[in-house]
C-alpha cells in the first residue's frame, strides 16, 4: 500500500522509460491512479529536424502524435502487467520537461516518476538532465529511477 493517490510517469517508448513505467506501476498498485504521459513534437519539417538535432536517432519515438499513442499503449501494457490497477494516459504536444510538470500539476499528482539514463556525455550536458530539472521544478515528490547501469 502506498501513501500516494496519483502517480505520474513519463515515457518516450524506449526500454529505459518502460523500466520507469513498471516501477511507477508497482508503486501505484491497486491503491493509486497511474497517469502515463508521453510528450511529442509536431510533424512540421522544421520541428522534426529540431527533434532529430536534439534527440538523434531516438527522435522517431516522440515526433508526431501517432508514435506517442503507440508508446502510451505499450506503456499501459507494461503498467498493467506490473500491477497497476487504474491507468490513464496523456499525450502532450511539447518538450518532455514541461509536459511532465504540467501533467503532474493538472492531475494533482502526489508523485512524479522519471527515468534517468545517466547522460554524462556532451549531449546530456547541452540538453540538460530531465530528472534534475523535473526535481527542481516539481511541486510534488519526484522519484528518479535509474534505468541503466
Helices and strands as residue ranges (DSSP letters): E 6-10, H 15-28, E 33-40, H 45-55, G 56-61, H 65-81, E 86-93, H 96-106, E 111-116, H 122-127, H 130-137, E 141-146
